[in-house]
Amino acid sequence: MKKGDVISNNNADYTLIKKIGEGGSGVVWEAQSTSYSYAIKFIDSSDKDKIERFNKELTFCKSTQNKYIISIIADGEFDGSRYYIMPLYPKTLRNVINEEKDTDILMKYILQLCNAVSFVHKHRAGVVHRDIKPENILIDKKQLVLADFGIAHFNDSSLTKKGDFLGNRHYSAPEQKIKNNIINVGKSADIYALGLIVNECFTKQNPAGSSFRIISDDYPLYNEFDILVSNMIKQNAAERFTIDIVISELKFIYGKIKQTNQKIKSRLLEDYYPQNIKKRTLNKIIQRASEDLLFAKIAFKSKSVEEFGKYNNNWHMNIGYTVDNFLFNLYMQEKLFEVCKRKFEYESEFNDNYTPLNLSNNEENKLIYQKMKKILAKYELKNGYERDFDLTGRIMKYFTSCCDYHCQEILKTVQSKHFLDEDLLGAPVLYIFISIKETIRENMDLLANIDLTKHVQINWDRTQNFDTNDDEPELFNRVYIDEVKKANEILEVFKKRWKICYNRIDDRMYSIKFRSFKQFDKFRKYALQLSKPYYIFEGDVLDIVNNYDYANGIVEIKMERIFDIPNTLARILHIRND
């Protein structure tokens, strides 16, 4: 067939306009009939297996009345090729992934896709699609359909051959890539592809290769989606979630986020806000602020101090926040506690003969004591919080246990203008939460059970000029981004030279896998031989190669992003020679 060919079917003429797709199961043309556009899929009629697959696909789609599955308008034969006609969809999910940032829209399409997969998996024909990818997911007017069942498996099919590879390698499950294993490819293979697509919808990164971005790196609120995806793409097919569990988890996680977000929005609207502010601007600020606070809340509970370091303190700086008296006073008490404790520990370690404050008959010492009490009175905890959180007794115990000149040093420190952290009263949200995470230690366990979003408000003096955050600093600290980029560059060299696979475990650690113990042992001997002249370097190499796991012919070692990869591995690969 060629451009301009006319296909007649059921008293309608379809003129071929242009080729719009081609794959192992056929070629697809755009066609025009009267004022409407259609898509026509052709199959070479000389290939018996392709014809049988075509007929299976045709029978399934024509008999299926489901809004999430592609519909067949007509079918026939033209110029020696079987064909069927279907509606022409202006977009694929690939277009949406590349263009769309609105999480509500993305979630709508993801759930529609899940409904399509659910229908397929529960169909009496025992269908497994086996080729779910963004290009096979068609979209028109907010409606999604799953298409291209050309390599799908049906219960009554005799087409599966032992040596067949069926699927797209970027979205194929591990069992699809094993030679002579196609008969063991089931519904869980579709779940694997679906998991990669869920990940890609948010990260905008094709999962091809040995590593891909996690969702929470781009949409921090959706950190639980990373857990869901990890259960959808497990190496062992039997351990993957079923489609019903996937749908339930997606709805629950997203619903919980929306519900919590709405509660924060309602609470923010109960606080003071300028009466002269435009409603549109107010809604925009409240929406952004509720998302900021929810993310900060999640990160505060789930991230360590070190992990927090990857975030940019000035993220979304067009909105300023302030903490209430409880949180500010607690924060300042923790700072005072740390200063006094550190001074006491220093004195105890290096001065066995020091004399604590004399509060019995030394007037100067009594005055020093009162000065500290006066400072502490500024940060008094009230409304019941003092029972669990108050540190004044412990602060004074450390303070009075120091000698008078060290107490004077403490007073000088805590009375300096730099000690009072007024930035907590008008700072970006992450600055506030990172500062709290770094400072509050003694009460952290108790604080973890408190909803901090209830103790943080919008500082409208810092926010009234809010317009847009599009040009604001990005979420991640540039240093962190550069570290990750550098680590991936080195690992790509490692992959090319030693034929390894790698993936990121978390913010700190990478997993490196060798295909055989022989391959790993060769690398180990090479690295150790290279490291012999350098004692420290040799120790670094040993730390890596002596800690390995071996299972099912695969060897795994782990490397840290910050040190092992840019230092030890880079030297082994001769990327750096210092």
C-alpha positions as CSV (number, residue, x, y, z in Angstrom):
1,M,0.0,0.0,0.0
2,K,1.0,3.6,-0.6
3,K,-0.3,7.2,-0.1
4,G,-3.4,7.8,-2.0
5,D,-4.7,4.2,-2.1
6,V,-8.4,4.0,-1.5
7,I,-9.9,1.1,0.5
8,S,-13.6,0.5,0.2
9,N,-15.5,-1.2,3.1
10,N,-19.2,-1.2,3.9
11,N,-20.0,1.5,1.4
12,A,-17.3,3.8,2.7
13,D,-14.0,4.8,1.1
14,Y,-10.9,5.3,3.1
15,T,-8.0,7.2,1.5
16,L,-4.5,6.4,2.9
17,I,-2.8,9.7,4.0
18,K,0.4,8.7,5.7
19,K,2.1,5.9,7.6
20,I,1.9,6.6,11.3
21,G,3.3,3.5,12.9
22,E,5.1,0.2,12.2
23,G,6.1,-2.8,14.3
24,G,6.5,-6.5,14.4
25,S,2.7,-7.1,14.3
26,G,1.9,-4.7,11.4
27,V,1.9,-1.3,9.9
28,V,-0.6,1.5,10.7
29,W,-1.8,4.2,8.3
30,E,-3.8,7.3,8.8
31,A,-6.8,7.3,6.5
32,Q,-9.5,9.9,5.5
33,S,-13.2,9.1,4.9
34,T,-15.5,12.0,4.2
35,S,-14.5,14.5,6.9
36,Y,-13.3,12.0,9.5
37,S,-9.8,10.5,10.1
38,Y,-9.2,6.9,10.9
39,A,-6.3,4.5,11.5
40,I,-5.9,1.3,9.5
41,K,-3.7,-1.5,10.6
42,F,-2.3,-3.9,8.0
43,I,-0.8,-7.4,8.3
44,D,1.1,-9.3,5.7
45,S,-1.3,-12.1,4.7
46,S,1.6,-14.5,3.7
47,D,2.7,-15.0,7.3
48,K,0.4,-17.6,8.8
49,D,1.4,-16.9,12.4
50,K,0.8,-13.1,12.0
51,I,-2.5,-13.8,10.4
52,E,-3.6,-16.0,13.3
53,R,-2.5,-13.4,15.8
54,F,-4.3,-10.8,13.8
55,N,-7.5,-12.8,13.8
56,K,-7.2,-13.4,17.6
57,E,-6.7,-9.6,18.1
58,L,-9.6,-8.8,15.8
59,T,-12.0,-11.3,17.5
60,F,-11.1,-10.0,20.9
61,C,-11.5,-6.3,20.1
62,K,-14.7,-6.7,18.1
63,S,-16.3,-8.7,20.8
64,T,-15.2,-6.4,23.6
65,Q,-17.5,-3.6,24.6
66,N,-15.2,-1.7,27.0
67,K,-14.4,2.0,26.9
68,Y,-10.8,1.4,27.8
69,I,-10.1,-1.1,25.0
70,I,-9.7,0.0,21.3
71,S,-12.8,-0.6,19.2
72,I,-12.8,-2.1,15.6
73,I,-15.0,-0.3,13.0
74,A,-14.5,-2.7,10.1
75,D,-12.0,-5.2,8.7
76,G,-11.1,-6.8,5.4
77,E,-8.3,-7.5,2.9
78,F,-6.5,-5.1,0.6
79,D,-3.6,-5.8,-1.8
80,G,-2.8,-9.1,-0.2
81,S,-2.8,-7.7,3.4
82,R,-5.4,-8.2,6.1
83,Y,-6.5,-5.0,7.8
84,Y,-8.8,-3.5,10.4
85,I,-10.1,0.1,10.8
86,M,-10.2,1.8,14.1
87,P,-10.7,5.4,15.4
88,L,-7.7,7.7,15.0
89,Y,-6.5,9.1,18.3
90,P,-4.6,12.4,18.3
91,K,-2.3,11.4,21.2
92,T,-0.6,8.5,22.8
93,L,0.4,8.3,26.5
94,R,4.0,9.1,25.2
95,N,2.7,12.6,24.3
96,V,1.1,13.0,27.7
97,I,4.2,11.9,29.6
98,N,6.3,14.4,27.6
99,E,3.9,17.3,28.0
100,E,1.8,16.9,31.2
101,K,2.8,18.0,34.7
102,D,-0.6,18.2,36.4
103,T,-0.7,15.3,38.8
104,D,-4.5,15.1,38.7
105,I,-4.4,14.5,35.0
106,L,-1.6,12.0,35.2
107,M,-3.4,10.1,37.9
108,K,-6.6,10.1,35.8
109,Y,-4.8,8.5,32.9
110,I,-2.9,6.0,35.1
111,L,-6.2,4.8,36.7
112,Q,-7.8,4.5,33.3
113,L,-4.9,2.4,32.1
114,C,-5.2,0.2,35.2
115,N,-8.9,-0.3,34.5
116,A,-8.0,-1.4,31.0
117,V,-5.4,-3.9,32.3
118,S,-7.9,-5.1,34.9
119,F,-10.5,-5.8,32.2
120,V,-8.0,-7.6,30.1
121,H,-6.7,-9.8,32.9
122,K,-10.2,-10.7,34.0
123,H,-11.5,-11.5,30.5
124,R,-12.7,-15.1,29.9
125,A,-10.3,-15.4,27.1
126,G,-7.4,-15.3,29.6
127,V,-5.7,-12.4,27.9
128,V,-2.1,-11.2,28.7
129,H,-1.2,-8.1,26.6
130,R,2.6,-8.6,26.7
131,D,3.3,-5.3,25.0
132,I,2.1,-2.5,27.2
133,K,4.0,0.7,26.4
134,P,3.1,4.4,26.1
135,E,2.9,4.1,22.3
136,N,0.2,1.5,22.6
137,I,-2.0,3.6,24.9
138,L,-4.1,6.0,22.9
139,I,-5.8,9.2,24.1
140,D,-8.6,11.4,22.8
141,K,-10.6,14.0,24.8
142,K,-9.4,12.8,28.2
143,Q,-10.3,9.2,27.3
144,L,-7.7,6.5,27.2
145,V,-7.8,3.2,25.4
146,L,-5.3,0.3,25.3
147,A,-4.5,-0.9,21.8
148,D,-2.3,-3.3,19.8
149,F,-3.1,-6.8,21.0
150,G,-1.1,-8.2,18.2
151,I,1.2,-10.2,20.4
152,A,-1.2,-10.8,23.2
153,H,-1.6,-14.3,24.7
154,F,-5.1,-15.9,24.7
155,N,-6.0,-19.1,26.5
156,D,-6.8,-21.0,23.3
157,S,-3.8,-19.7,21.4
158,S,-1.3,-22.2,20.0
159,L,1.0,-19.5,18.7
160,T,3.5,-19.2,21.4
161,K,6.8,-20.8,20.4
162,K,9.4,-21.8,22.8
163,G,12.1,-19.4,21.4
164,D,9.9,-16.4,20.8
165,F,10.7,-13.0,22.3
166,L,7.5,-10.9,22.4
167,G,7.4,-7.4,23.8
168,N,9.3,-4.1,23.9
169,R,12.6,-4.5,25.6
170,H,12.2,-1.1,27.4
171,Y,9.1,-2.4,29.2
172,S,9.5,-6.1,29.2
173,A,9.6,-8.1,32.4
174,P,12.7,-10.1,33.2
175,E,10.9,-13.4,32.4
176,Q,10.2,-12.1,28.9
177,K,13.9,-11.7,28.2
178,I,14.8,-15.2,29.1
179,K,15.4,-17.5,26.2
180,N,12.9,-20.3,25.7
181,N,10.7,-18.9,28.6
182,I,7.9,-17.3,26.7
183,I,5.4,-19.9,27.8
184,N,5.9,-18.8,31.4
185,V,5.1,-15.1,30.7
186,G,1.8,-14.3,32.5
187,K,-0.3,-11.4,33.8
188,S,2.5,-10.3,36.1
189,A,4.5,-9.2,33.0
190,D,1.8,-6.6,32.2
191,I,2.1,-5.5,35.9
192,Y,5.9,-5.0,35.4
193,A,5.3,-2.8,32.3
194,L,2.6,-0.9,34.1
195,G,4.9,-0.2,37.0
196,L,7.5,1.3,34.7
197,I,4.9,3.4,33.1
198,V,3.6,4.7,36.4
199,N,7.2,5.7,37.3
200,E,7.7,7.3,33.9
201,C,4.5,9.4,34.1
202,F,5.9,11.3,37.0
203,T,9.7,11.2,36.4
204,K,9.5,11.8,32.6
205,Q,12.4,9.4,32.2
206,N,12.2,6.3,30.0
207,P,13.1,3.3,32.2
208,A,15.4,1.9,29.6
209,G,18.7,0.8,31.1
210,S,19.7,-0.4,34.5
211,S,18.5,2.6,36.6
212,F,15.8,5.1,36.6
213,R,14.7,8.1,38.7
214,I,12.4,7.5,41.6
215,I,9.0,9.4,41.7
216,S,9.7,11.2,45.0
217,D,12.7,12.9,43.4
218,D,10.3,14.8,41.1
219,Y,7.1,14.7,43.1
220,P,8.1,14.4,46.8
221,L,4.5,14.1,48.0
222,Y,4.2,10.8,46.2
223,N,7.0,8.9,47.9
224,E,4.6,6.0,48.6
225,F,4.3,5.5,44.9
226,D,7.9,4.5,44.9
227,I,7.0,1.6,47.2
228,L,4.1,0.6,45.0
229,V,6.3,0.7,41.9
230,S,9.0,-1.4,43.6
231,N,6.3,-4.1,44.3
232,M,5.1,-4.0,40.6
233,I,8.6,-4.5,39.1
234,K,10.0,-7.2,41.4
235,Q,12.3,-9.6,39.6
236,N,10.3,-12.6,40.8
237,A,7.1,-12.5,38.9
238,A,5.2,-14.3,41.6
239,E,5.9,-11.5,44.1
240,R,4.4,-8.7,42.0
241,F,1.2,-7.1,43.0
242,T,-2.0,-8.1,41.1
243,I,-3.9,-5.4,39.2
244,D,-6.6,-5.3,41.9
245,I,-3.9,-4.5,44.5
246,V,-2.3,-1.9,42.2
247,I,-5.6,-0.1,41.7
248,S,-6.4,-0.1,45.4
249,E,-3.0,1.2,46.4
250,L,-3.1,3.9,43.8
251,K,-6.5,5.1,44.9
252,F,-5.6,4.9,48.6
253,I,-2.3,6.7,48.3
254,Y,-3.6,9.5,46.1
255,G,-6.8,9.8,48.1
256,K,-4.8,10.1,51.3
257,I,-2.6,12.8,49.8
258,K,-5.6,14.8,48.6
259,Q,-7.4,14.4,51.8
260,T,-4.5,15.5,54.0
261,N,-3.8,18.3,51.6
262,Q,-7.4,19.6,51.9
263,K,-7.1,19.5,55.7
264,I,-4.0,21.7,55.6
265,K,-5.7,24.1,53.1
266,S,-8.7,24.4,55.4
267,R,-6.5,25.1,58.4
268,L,-4.4,27.7,56.5
269,L,-7.6,29.5,55.6
270,E,-8.6,29.7,59.2
271,D,-5.4,31.6,60.0
272,Y,-5.0,35.3,59.3
273,Y,-4.6,36.4,55.7
274,P,-4.8,39.9,54.2
275,Q,-8.4,40.9,53.4
276,N,-7.4,42.9,50.3
277,I,-5.7,40.0,48.6
278,K,-7.3,38.8,45.3
279,K,-9.2,35.5,45.6
280,R,-7.3,34.0,42.7
281,T,-3.9,34.9,44.2
282,L,-5.1,33.7,47.7
283,N,-6.1,30.3,46.2
284,K,-2.8,29.9,44.4
285,I,-0.8,30.7,47.6
286,I,-2.9,28.4,49.7
287,Q,-2.6,25.5,47.2
288,R,1.1,25.9,47.0
289,A,1.5,26.3,50.7
290,S,-0.5,23.2,51.5
291,E,1.6,21.1,49.1
292,D,4.8,22.6,50.6
293,L,3.8,21.8,54.1
294,L,2.6,18.3,53.3
295,F,5.9,17.6,51.6
296,A,7.9,19.0,54.4
297,K,5.9,16.9,56.9
298,I,6.5,13.7,54.9
299,A,10.2,14.5,54.4
300,F,10.6,15.4,58.1
301,K,9.3,12.0,59.2
302,S,11.0,9.9,56.5
303,K,14.4,11.6,55.8
304,S,17.5,11.6,58.0
305,V,19.4,14.8,58.6
306,E,21.9,13.7,55.9
307,E,19.1,12.9,53.4
308,F,17.6,16.4,54.1
309,G,20.9,17.8,52.8
310,K,20.0,17.0,49.2
311,Y,17.2,19.6,49.3
312,N,17.6,23.3,48.5
313,N,16.8,25.4,51.6
314,N,15.4,28.2,49.3
315,W,13.0,26.0,47.4
316,H,9.7,27.9,46.8
317,M,11.1,31.0,48.5
318,N,8.3,33.2,47.2
319,I,6.2,32.0,50.1
320,G,7.5,32.8,53.6
321,Y,6.5,30.7,56.6
322,T,6.6,31.2,60.4
323,V,6.5,28.9,63.3
324,D,4.2,29.3,66.4
325,N,5.5,30.1,69.9
326,F,5.6,26.4,70.9
327,L,7.8,25.3,68.0
328,F,10.0,28.4,68.2
329,N,10.5,28.2,71.9
330,L,11.2,24.5,71.7
331,Y,13.7,25.1,69.0
332,M,15.5,27.8,71.0
333,Q,15.5,25.5,74.1
334,E,17.2,22.8,72.1
335,K,19.9,25.3,71.0
336,L,20.5,26.4,74.6
337,F,20.6,22.9,75.7
338,E,23.2,21.9,73.1
339,V,25.5,24.9,74.0
340,C,25.4,24.2,77.7
341,K,25.8,20.4,77.3
342,R,28.7,20.8,74.9
343,K,30.5,23.3,77.2
344,F,30.0,21.0,80.2
345,E,31.3,17.9,78.3
346,Y,34.4,19.9,77.2
347,E,35.1,21.0,80.7
348,S,34.6,17.6,82.2
349,E,37.0,16.0,79.8
350,F,39.8,18.5,79.9
351,N,39.6,20.0,83.4
352,D,39.3,17.7,86.4
353,N,39.6,20.5,88.9
354,Y,37.0,22.9,87.7
355,T,34.6,24.5,90.2
356,P,30.8,24.7,89.3
357,L,28.8,27.8,90.0
358,N,28.6,28.6,93.7
359,L,25.0,29.5,94.3
360,S,25.3,29.5,98.1
361,N,27.4,32.5,99.0
362,N,28.9,33.8,95.7
363,E,26.9,36.9,94.5
364,E,28.6,37.1,91.1
365,N,27.7,33.5,90.5
366,K,24.1,34.1,91.6
367,L,23.9,37.0,89.1
368,I,25.2,34.7,86.3
369,Y,22.6,32.2,87.3
370,Q,19.8,34.8,87.2
371,K,20.9,36.0,83.7
372,M,20.5,32.5,82.3
373,K,17.1,32.1,84.0
374,K,16.0,35.3,82.5
375,I,17.0,34.2,79.0
376,L,15.2,30.8,79.5
377,A,12.0,32.7,80.6
378,K,11.8,34.1,77.0
379,Y,11.3,30.6,75.7
380,E,8.9,29.2,78.1
381,L,6.7,26.3,76.9
382,K,2.9,26.6,77.7
383,N,-0.4,24.9,77.1
384,G,0.6,21.5,78.4
385,Y,3.7,21.2,76.2
386,E,5.9,21.9,79.1
387,R,5.1,18.5,80.7
388,D,6.7,16.5,77.9
389,F,9.1,18.9,76.1
390,D,10.5,21.4,78.6
391,L,14.3,21.3,78.8
392,T,14.8,24.3,81.2
393,G,15.7,22.0,84.2
394,R,18.3,20.0,82.2
395,I,19.7,23.3,80.7
396,M,20.2,24.8,84.1
397,K,21.8,21.6,85.4
398,Y,24.4,21.7,82.7
399,F,24.8,25.4,83.0
400,T,25.4,25.5,86.8
401,S,27.8,22.5,86.5
402,C,30.2,24.7,84.5
403,C,32.7,27.1,86.1
404,D,31.9,30.8,86.2
405,Y,34.1,31.9,83.3
406,H,32.6,29.2,81.1
407,C,29.1,30.2,82.1
408,Q,30.1,33.7,81.0
409,E,31.2,32.3,77.6
410,I,27.8,30.6,77.3
411,L,25.9,33.8,78.1
412,K,28.0,35.7,75.5
413,T,27.1,33.1,72.9
414,V,23.4,32.9,73.6
415,Q,23.0,36.7,73.8
416,S,24.6,37.3,70.4
417,K,22.5,38.5,67.6
418,H,23.5,35.4,65.6
419,F,22.1,33.0,68.1
420,L,18.5,34.0,67.9
421,D,17.2,32.3,64.7
422,E,14.7,34.9,63.5
423,D,14.7,33.2,60.1
424,L,12.3,30.7,61.5
425,L,9.8,33.6,61.5
426,G,9.9,34.3,57.8
427,A,11.7,31.6,55.8
428,P,11.0,29.1,53.0
429,V,9.3,26.0,54.2
430,L,12.3,23.7,53.7
431,Y,14.7,26.0,55.6
432,I,12.4,25.8,58.6
433,F,11.9,22.1,58.6
434,I,15.6,21.4,57.8
435,S,16.6,23.7,60.7
436,I,14.2,21.9,63.1
437,K,15.5,18.5,62.0
438,E,19.1,19.5,62.5
439,T,18.6,21.3,65.8
440,I,16.0,19.3,67.8
441,R,17.6,16.2,69.1
442,E,16.4,15.7,72.7
443,N,12.7,15.9,71.8
444,M,12.8,14.4,68.4
445,D,11.0,11.2,69.3
446,L,8.2,13.2,70.9
447,L,8.1,15.7,68.0
448,A,7.7,12.9,65.5
449,N,4.2,12.2,66.9
450,I,3.1,15.8,66.4
451,D,1.7,17.2,63.2
452,L,4.1,20.1,62.5
453,T,1.9,21.6,59.8
454,K,-0.4,22.8,62.6
455,H,2.5,24.8,64.1
456,V,3.6,26.5,60.9
457,Q,1.7,29.4,59.3
458,I,2.2,31.6,56.2
459,N,4.1,34.8,56.9
460,W,2.1,37.2,54.8
461,D,4.7,40.0,55.1
462,R,7.0,37.7,53.1
463,T,4.3,36.4,50.7
464,Q,2.0,39.2,49.5
465,N,4.1,39.8,46.4
466,F,3.7,36.2,45.4
467,D,3.0,35.7,41.7
468,T,4.6,32.6,40.3
469,N,7.2,30.0,41.4
470,D,8.1,28.9,37.9
471,D,11.5,30.6,38.0
472,E,12.4,29.7,41.6
473,P,15.3,27.5,42.6
474,E,14.8,23.8,42.0
475,L,14.2,21.4,44.8
476,F,17.5,19.6,44.9
477,N,20.8,21.0,46.1
478,R,23.0,21.6,43.1
479,V,25.9,19.8,44.8
480,Y,23.7,16.7,45.3
481,I,22.5,16.7,41.7
482,D,26.1,17.0,40.5
483,E,27.1,14.1,42.7
484,V,24.4,11.9,41.3
485,K,25.3,12.9,37.8
486,K,28.9,12.2,38.3
487,A,28.2,8.8,39.9
488,N,26.0,7.8,37.0
489,E,28.7,8.8,34.5
490,I,31.3,6.7,36.3
491,L,28.9,3.8,36.5
492,E,28.1,4.0,32.8
493,V,31.9,3.6,32.1
494,F,32.0,0.7,34.5
495,K,29.0,-0.9,32.8
496,K,30.6,-0.5,29.3
497,R,34.0,-1.9,30.4
498,W,32.9,-4.7,32.7
499,K,29.4,-5.6,31.4
500,I,27.8,-5.0,34.8
501,C,24.3,-3.9,35.7
502,Y,23.6,-1.2,38.3
503,N,20.7,0.5,40.0
504,R,20.2,3.0,42.8
505,I,19.1,1.6,46.1
506,D,18.6,4.9,47.9
507,D,20.0,8.4,48.1
508,R,23.3,7.0,49.3
509,M,23.9,3.5,47.9
510,Y,24.1,1.8,44.5
511,S,23.8,-1.9,43.8
512,I,26.3,-3.4,41.3
513,K,25.7,-6.8,39.8
514,F,28.1,-9.1,37.9
515,R,26.7,-11.8,35.7
516,S,28.9,-14.5,37.1
517,F,31.3,-15.2,40.0
518,K,34.1,-15.6,37.4
519,Q,33.4,-12.1,36.1
520,F,33.4,-10.6,39.6
521,D,36.5,-12.4,40.6
522,K,38.4,-11.1,37.6
523,F,37.4,-7.5,38.5
524,R,38.3,-8.1,42.2
525,K,41.8,-9.4,41.3
526,Y,42.3,-6.5,38.8
527,A,41.3,-3.9,41.4
528,L,43.4,-5.4,44.2
529,Q,46.4,-5.6,41.9
530,L,46.0,-2.0,40.9
531,S,45.6,-0.9,44.5
532,K,48.7,-2.6,46.1
533,P,51.0,0.4,46.0
534,Y,48.6,2.5,48.0
535,Y,47.7,1.3,51.5
536,I,44.7,3.5,52.0
537,F,43.4,2.9,48.5
538,E,43.9,-0.9,49.0
539,G,41.7,-0.6,52.1
540,D,39.0,1.2,50.2
541,V,39.1,-1.5,47.5
542,L,38.9,-4.3,50.1
543,D,35.9,-2.6,51.7
544,I,34.1,-3.0,48.4
545,V,35.2,-6.4,47.0
546,N,35.1,-8.3,50.3
547,N,31.5,-7.4,51.0
548,Y,29.5,-9.2,48.3
549,D,26.4,-11.3,48.0
550,Y,26.3,-14.4,45.7
551,A,23.0,-16.0,44.6
552,N,21.8,-17.9,41.5
553,G,25.0,-17.2,39.6
554,I,24.9,-13.4,40.3
555,V,27.3,-11.4,42.4
556,E,26.2,-8.1,44.0
557,I,28.4,-5.5,45.6
558,K,27.3,-2.1,46.9
559,M,29.0,1.3,46.5
560,E,28.3,4.7,48.1
561,R,27.5,7.7,45.9
562,I,29.6,10.1,47.9
563,F,32.9,8.2,48.3
564,D,33.1,4.7,46.8
565,I,32.1,5.7,43.2
566,P,33.8,9.1,42.7
567,N,36.9,8.0,44.5
568,T,37.6,4.3,44.6
569,L,35.8,3.1,41.5
570,A,37.0,6.2,39.5
571,R,40.6,5.3,40.3
572,I,40.1,1.6,39.4
573,L,38.7,2.7,36.0
574,H,41.5,5.3,35.6
575,I,39.0,8.1,35.4
576,R,41.0,9.9,38.0
577,N,44.7,9.2,38.8
578,D,45.4,11.3,42.0
